Every structure is written in structure tokens, then in C-alpha cells.
Amino acid sequence: MTFPIVSVTLFLPLLGAALLLLMRGSPPRVAHGVGIAFSGLTLLGALWMWARGVPTGEVGFSQVEEIPWIPSIGAAYRVGVDGVSLPLVLMTAVLFFVSLVFSAHVRERAGSYVALFLLLETACLGSFVALDMILFYVFFEVTLVGMYFIIAGWGYEGRQRAALTFFLYTLLGSLPLLLAILALYLGSEPNTFDVREIVAAPPLTGLAAMLALIAMLVTFFVKTPLFPVHTWLPLAHTEAPTAGSVILAGVLLKLGTYGLVRFALQMTPDAFRAAAPYVAALAVFSALYGAFVALGQTDLKRLVAYTSVNHMGYVVLGVAVAAAATDAGTRALALDGAVLQMVSHGVVTGALFLLVGMLQDRAHTREMREFGGLLRLVPVLGWFFVLAAFASLGLPGLAHFAAEFQIFLGTLAVYPVAAVVVLGIAVTAGLYLRAIQVAFLGKPSEDRVGMKDLGRRELLAVVPLLVLTVLLGVAPFLVLETVHATTRVLLP
């Protein structure tokens, strides 16, 4: 019998959360130790899954584990991975581990804080490995609960409003997905919630497929988020604790783009092909909008938050190009870029949010104009920020470049006019260079003299992400080989 590594990896964080509930009242040091230990074991499990890999050139999923759940309606506990989900599983495990390492300084209700992060980790991993539509929906919804309480309980001054806005947007936004799942179930013969069977033989055609697609687009656009349903994101990021922002941007946004690939693209391919020009146009507008609005920000955290709208627009553009392309090579090229961008965005933006949070812990502000000369005062933090910022603006040799290049190359082949989105890179370069000039160059402010540079805990949290930022830029094939094994045969 094969060891059920997917299920063990999936439920290890939940086991840690349950242990913390039994240890209620334990010292913060113990709670953080449990959290780091269980998230570390989860990371080891994800690495084991990565080592097992996925089959090359075959349609379908590997490392599949299945147990009957609700046989009367064809629902079951089904989990497994392919070249699209496996990199996201590993990215999720890395981001939760470094977030809990960074959070070791939290003393207020530390046990509850860590338990919520572990619950959220299981929910996120479950969304990526679920091969049953009902199971996916359950995990997808549980992510809202974990993040809601993290923002509301440990965020900043406006946390209650931010948490409620996040919860209402994403809860109401997910209801259309439930309707689409029911339509896919009722349209299948025999009725099933099995993702593998729905993907292998999409059951809906014509108007029914288009309506199901629209329902899925609403849900996943809110989650991604795309203009105009993005307004919950800057507020949630601004008020969330630093580790919460890392997970929100690095992992939760990817549930939207992953859903576009797994559900919209694979389960309603013909309808998506028809809608692709409109999706691509919205993605281009959203990418440019995010870049220009970020340019106007003076709060470093809001600046990074709006660049997420910009970068996720690129991902959606890549998926739309894959849906519209008639050439298999172009389709795989765009989709490879979209998946790699999901991973690189999680790593780079996670590092940026950690660094901005470290800066706020020292200065108690995020306003760029309140700083100046930070490269002299805190050179390690400053140069780390410069590295992550250069990666975010797409500098060759760093994480985003290979992903964005593939997306733009695919876009030129299918929608040449849409390649105007490349202007977003120029704007992103401008906004980050402006932030570096205002906050990190020049003469240090006298009241900032004596500011301490990064400590050991902070280095342990951010250095792995920066190493991955460079590694993904220098050797993107380490991820692309796994991704391409699936994308080259993902669609007929």
C-alpha cells in the first residue's frame, strides 16, 4: 500500500491546530513551537510530494487518494495533484512556514493565532489538492473563516471593518460557484462531483456552459481579485497583520486563478474560448489599473497590495490566451507563464509584505515620506527590499521575468493589441524606483537614527523567500518542467 503522503500533508496542520486547542493556556513560546513544528513537517510532506512528481505527457492526476464520502450523490474524499497544483502546494507550505517563523514575536492569544494559521493552511492545501467539487468548495469556504478571524483578531485599527468587508465579498462571491458546481453535477451522466470525470468529458454545452462559466468567473474574479471586484483587497491588506498579508496575497489570491484553470478552463473549455477576448480585455485593464493606482500610493503596504492587482491581471491574461489559442504550443506557453507567475508572485510579494511589516514594527508607520536614507540605517532590510522590488518589477534574472515573458509572448501570438499590458511593467518599475528613492535613499531622518536592522528571527523568515526569488529567476526550469508536464496536454 502506498503511503498516503497527500492526506498526511493536508491534515498535519489541522492536527497541530487541534493539539493547540487541547493545550489551551500554554505559554506563547510553546504555541509558536507547535506551529513552527507542524508547518515544518507539512513543508517536508510537500517536498516529498514534489519528489514523487507528476507523470510526463499524460492527462490526469497523480498521487491520487480516494475514500467514499457521500456515495448516494457521488461525492467522495478525492485528493491528488498535477503539474498545475503541485507547485502551488509547495509554495503554500513554504509561505505558511516562514509566516509562522516571523510571527514568533506575537504574544497576545498566541495559541489561537497559531491555530488559526494552521487551520487556514489545511484549507488552502485542500483547495489545491481536492479532486471532488464539493470537497473543493468546502475547503474554499473554510479559508474565509480562518482569514476573517486573523484579520479581525490581530489586525490594525480598522481591522473589524476590513475583516467584515473581506468576508462578505468573498462569501457572496463564492455562491455563484456553488450553482455552477450543481449545474456540472446535474449535467454529467452519471451524476458525479469527480473533477477527473468532469474534466475528461465536460458535460455542459451551449447556453448552459456559458452560464456556468459566468458564475465561475464571478467567484474567481472576486477571489483573484480583478477590477472592479478588487476593492476589498487594499483594505484587507492594510489592516491585516503582516503574516496575514503574506498568506492573503501569496496563497488566497491563487485560489482564484487556480480555480480559473481547474474549473473554468477545463470544465467549460468551449464557453471559455468564446469568452476569452472579453476576459483578456478585463485582465489587461485590471493589470494597468493596478499599476497606475499603485503609482499614486504613499503607504508602502497599499502600494504592494495594488501591485498584486497588477500581477494577477497578468495571470488571468495568460489563462485567457490559453483558452483562445488554437496552437498547442502557444496554449502551453501562456499557461506555463500563468502558473509560474502564481508561484513567483507568492514568493516575491510574500517577501515584500514581510519587509514592509518589519519596517512598520520599527518605525510605527508605512508612509514613504516619513522615511529617508533607510539604506544607511538598516542596510540589510533596505537591500532586501530593493532585491524584492526589482523582482516585482520584472527584472531579468529574478522571479517574475520568465513568467511574464512567456505570458506576453503567448499574448502577442493570439491578441497582439492586448500586449499593451507590457506598459504595466514600465509603470511598476516607476512606482518601485520612486519608493526606493523616497524611503531608502537620501539623508536619514534624525529621529530614525539608531533603528535596528533585521534580527535572527526576521532573517529566518525572509531569506528563504529571497533565495527562491533568485532561484526562480535563474533556473525557472525547476518549476516549469513540472508545470509543462501537465499544460502541454491540459486541453485537447
Sequence and secondary structure as in RCSB ss.txt:
>XXXX:A:sequence
MTFPIVSVTLFLPLLGAALLLLMRGSPPRVAHGVGIAFSGLTLLGALWMWARGVPTGEVGFSQVEEIPWIPSIGA
AYRVGVDGVSLPLVLMTAVLFFVSLVFSAHVRERAGSYVALFLLLETACLGSFVALDMILFYVFFEVTLVGMYFI
IAGWGYEGRQRAALTFFLYTLLGSLPLLLAILALYLGSEPNTFDVREIVAAPPLTGLAAMLALIAMLVTFFVKTP
LFPVHTWLPLAHTEAPTAGSVILAGVLLKLGTYGLVRFALQMTPDAFRAAAPYVAALAVFSALYGAFVALGQTDL
KRLVAYTSVNHMGYVVLGVAVAAAATDAGTRALALDGAVLQMVSHGVVTGALFLLVGMLQDRAHTREMREFGGLL
RLVPVLGWFFVLAAFASLGLPGLAHFAAEFQIFLGTLAVYPVAAVVVLGIAVTAGLYLRAIQVAFLGKPSEDRVG
MKDLGRRELLAVVPLLVLTVLLGVAPFLVLETVHATTRVLLP
>XXXX:A:secstr
    HHHHHHHHHHHHHHHHHHTTT  HHHHHHHHHHHHHHHHHHHHHHHHH   TT SS EEEEEEEEEGGGTE
EEEEEE TTHHHHHHHHHHHHHHHHHHGGG  TTHHHHHHHHHHHHHHHHHHHHB BHHHHHHHHHHHHHHHHHH
HHHH  TTHHHHHHHHHHHHHHHHHHHHHHHHHHHHHSSS   BHHHHHHS    HHHHHHHHHHHHHHHHHHTT
 TTS THHHHHHHHS HHHHHHIIIIIHHHHHHHIIIIIIHHSHHHHHHHHHHHHHHHHHHHHHHHHHHHT  BH
HHHHHHHHHHHHHHHHHHHHHHHH  SHHHHHHHHHHHHHHHHHHHHHHHHHHHHHHHHHHHHS  BGGG   HH
HHSHHHHHHHHHHHHHHTT TTSHHHHHHHHHHHHHHHH GGGGGGGHHHHHHHHHHHHHHHHHHSS   GGGTT
     HHHHHHHHHHHHHHHHHHH THHHHHHHHHHHTTS  
